[in-house]
Amino acid sequence: MKYIIFTLIVCGCTFFASCEKDSLSVEMHPFGELSTGEPVTLYRLKSGNGSYMDVIDYGCRVVRICVPDREGVIEDIVPGYDNIKDFEFGSERFFGSIIGRFGNRIADGKFMLDGELIQLTCNEILAGRPGHLHGGEKGFDRVMWDAEILQEEDRVGVQFHRVSPAGEEGYPGNLDCKITYWWTKENVWKIEYSATTDKPTIVNLSNHTYFNLKGANGGYVMDNIMCVESDYYLPNDIHFVPLGPSLPVEDTPFDLREPRRIDHAIDTPNEHLCNMRGFSVTWVLRNQTGELAKAADLWEPVSGRGIETWTTEPGLLTYTGRLFSDKVVGKGGIPVQKFGGMLLETLHYPNSPNHPEYPATTLYPGQTYYSSTEFKFYTK
């Protein structure tokens, strides 16, 4: 079936809809202003079956993903904020955002690139050691992106575009980035990342959306059932960066090769668990080919909602919100509970530029960085 789109402009807001009642569509709505006065726009990507996702052009953030449970009840499954003021100034900086130029951490904020020492901004200190986290003080999450609506027969989307200037947060080269969010009739959220550069640099893009399959304010997620396509994980030091070599998941709390409750072995003595003070880990995925492959399956028994994660990336990083508390006031003025969200972050490994044995994150002029991840929502 082909879809015909028409446009209406009402009160300065543009709405896109299909002539088919139950077809895919995109809506645009004002989402307030930043402290700089810049207007923010929300894009609602609708499947036509009642499910949808909301994204904004500030930090390419996901605001909501609304999908059914096994009884057909549609509910938002994204913990976080619902207004631009909190996204800009709230205590949890990364809710729903794009992460870049480099996802997760780089020890000391420095690395060698073609014989040159590169020093990035350091925006955190852990155990007395400075580090670079998620792109620095002003990462990709804290900037506005240009947006273009996309429409195809079986999916709708928004493509965000921005050029990160040379020297931003210390990174060399102008990085021309495109982030595309697709939403399909089958309730699949697909992310496509692409970038080019005019000077050698590093790139490791990801998305920082938390999920709670019980609902946005559903509380404890460690009782979800999870399976990860991985035989090895990367143990971290006390600075939250990988020590280096991977270790087998066998006989550790991270052995999720078969479906298990996430907290099935949370009390097991484990140095990595102790260092991270909770269930936060980077898995070395079995698929290292760069082709799209299944990475994990997360399922919540009461609602019946699940997510299959597929990616071209070599790693999967999870985090279950151990720092959430009453100080993190989320949607509807309700605090986001400790362990109240699951992060499924697909990426190259943390601190990769300082580990030549890890899959490379260097991008050269003439090359195109490309990465893709799919979150397939289902019920059973």
HELIX and SHEET records of a PDB file:
HELIX    1   1 ILE A   84  PHE A   89  1                                   6    
HELIX    2   2 PHE A  140  ARG A  142  5                                   3    
HELIX    3   3 GLU A  168  GLY A  170  5                                   3    
HELIX    4   4 GLU A  271  MET A  276  1                                   6    
HELIX    5   5 LYS A  331  GLY A  333  5                                   3    
HELIX    6   6 SER A  352  ASN A  354  5                                   3    
SHEET    1   A 2 ILE A   5  VAL A  10  0                                        
SHEET    2   A 2 CYS A  13  SER A  18 -1                                        
SHEET    1   B 5 SER A  25  GLU A  33  0                                        
SHEET    2   B 5 PRO A  39  LYS A  46 -1                                        
SHEET    3   B 5 TYR A  52  ILE A  56 -1                                        
SHEET    4   B 5 VAL A  62  PRO A  68 -1                                        
SHEET    5   B 5 ILE A  74  ASP A  76 -1                                        
SHEET    1   C 2 ILE A  98  ILE A  99  0                                        
SHEET    2   C 2 SER A 206  ASN A 207 -1                                        
SHEET    1   D 3 ARG A 105  ALA A 107  0                                        
SHEET    2   D 3 ARG A 129  LEU A 133 -1                                        
SHEET    3   D 3 GLU A 124  LEU A 126 -1                                        
SHEET    1   E 2 LYS A 110  LEU A 113  0                                        
SHEET    2   E 2 GLU A 116  GLN A 119 -1                                        
SHEET    1   F 9 ASP A 146  GLN A 151  0                                        
SHEET    2   F 9 ARG A 155  SER A 164 -1                                        
SHEET    3   F 9 LEU A 175  THR A 184 -1                                        
SHEET    4   F 9 VAL A 188  THR A 197 -1                                        
SHEET    5   F 9 TYR A 369  THR A 379 -1                                        
SHEET    6   F 9 ARG A 305  THR A 311 -1                                        
SHEET    7   F 9 ALA A 293  TRP A 299 -1                                        
SHEET    8   F 9 ILE A 225  VAL A 228 -1                                        
SHEET    9   F 9 ARG A 260  ARG A 261 -1                                        
SHEET    1   G 2 THR A 201  ILE A 202  0                                        
SHEET    2   G 2 THR A 362  LEU A 363 -1                                        
SHEET    1   H 6 TYR A 210  PHE A 211  0                                        
SHEET    2   H 6 MET A 342  LEU A 347 -1                                        
SHEET    3   H 6 GLY A 315  TYR A 319 -1                                        
SHEET    4   H 6 SER A 280  LEU A 285 -1                                        
SHEET    5   H 6 SER A 230  LEU A 234 -1                                        
SHEET    6   H 6 LEU A 247  PRO A 248 -1                                        
END                                                                             
